[in-house]
Amino acid sequence: MGVAAGPIRVVVAKPGLDGHDRGAKVIARALRDAGMEVIYTGLHQTPEQIVDTAIQEDADAIGLSILSGAHNTLFAAVIELLKERDAADILVFGGGIIPEADIAPLKEKGVAEIFTPGATTASIVDWVRANVREPAGA
């Protein structure tokens, strides 16, 4: 990842059958208010749809929100599809109801960070700024 022009671009997605998107919308707004460009995909997205959107939108990162318990499967699918599509430079992070025991294995699969309930929007914004890329002119 080099320094690209313009603001950091983040796709915020709700994969799978999880129908609760309040947290994803709160994160999307916090990232937007922090000066990032946010593309919110809406509910019930497949990993393929998420990766297609990230590539089409020239995203720097994908933020996945999962409350359904399918995080191990869905996060891994997004990571694998990014690799298959030669887009592994798009950073994947996520949050939701994810057991502590699942966090290390998700990171081993390539998920850059996991935010659990109680994480502040400021900590997520700070992490994205510090780990995705430096905005142009910074």
N, C-alpha and C positions, 0 to 999 in steps of 0.2 A: 504494500500500500504506500503510495507516494502522497505527496501533498497535492490535492486536487483543488480546482477553483470552486468558489462558492461555499455555501454552508454544508455542514454534514447532512447527509440524506439517510433517513431511517425509515424502513418499512416496519410498521407495527401490525402484527397479525394474530388472529385467533384461529389456530388450527384445530381441526377435528370437530367433534359434536358439542363442544362446550358452548353454551349459549349465554354466558355471563360476561359482558364486555366492559363493565364500568371501570375496572382497573386499567384495562388497555387504553380506554379513552382518557383516563386521568394521566397516564404516562405519555400518551401521544400529545396531549395539550402541554404538559410540562416541557417536553422536548421542543415543541413548536415555540413556546414562550421563551425558551432559552436560545432561540435563533436558528434552530435546525429546521430542515424541510422534512415533514413527516407525511408519509403515505399510509393511511390506515385502510386495511383491506376489508374490514368487516368480519362478520361471523362466518363460521363453518368453512374455512378455507382448507384446501388440500395442500400438502407439502409442495406439490407441483405448481399450484396456483401461486403460492407464496414465493417460490424461487423464480417463477416466470416474472412476477411483478417486480421483484428485487432487481433482476437483470434488466428488464425493460426500463425501469426507473433509474438505472445507474446508481443504485443504493450503495452506501458505504457499510450499512449494518441492517440486520433484521432483528427486531425484538419480538419474541414469541411470548404470548400469555396463555397459560394453560392451567385450568382448574379441574379438568376432567379425570386426571390420573393417567392420561395417555402420554405423558411427557417423554418417557424413555423411547417409545416408538416414534412419536412425531418429531422430536428434536433430532433424532438420528436420521430420519428420512430427509429432513431439510438439509442437514450437513452432507449427506451422501449425494443428494441431487446437486448441491452447489459444486461438489467435487466433479461429478459427472459432466456438468455444464461448464467446466473450467472457470468457475466463479468462486473458488474457495477463499478468495481475498475479501469476500463479503463476510464481515464478522457477525456471529450469531450470539445473542444473549437472550435471556428469558426470565420469566418470573411466574409466580402463581403458587399453588399449593403443591409444593415439591418437597418430599421428605428429605431430611438431612442425609440419609443413607444413599440417596440417588444423586446427590450433587457431584461428588467426586467422579463417579462413572460417566455422568453427562459431560463433565469437563474433559475427561479422557477421550471422549468421542469427538471433541472439538468445540463444544459450547464454551464460549469465552467467559461468561459470568452468569450466575443465577441469583435473582433477587427474590427473597421469600417475603411473606406478609410482615409488615412492619418496616420494610425498607422505605426510606423517604424519597420523594421525587427529587429532592436536591442531590441525594447520594447517587441516584441513577443518572441524572444529568451530568454530574461531575465525572462519573465513571465513563460515560459515553465520550465526553470531551477528552478525557485522558487516554482512552484506549482505542478509539475509532480512528481518528486522524486529526491533525491540526487544520483548522479552517484557513483558507487563503488569507494572507496578510497577518497571520498571528505570529 
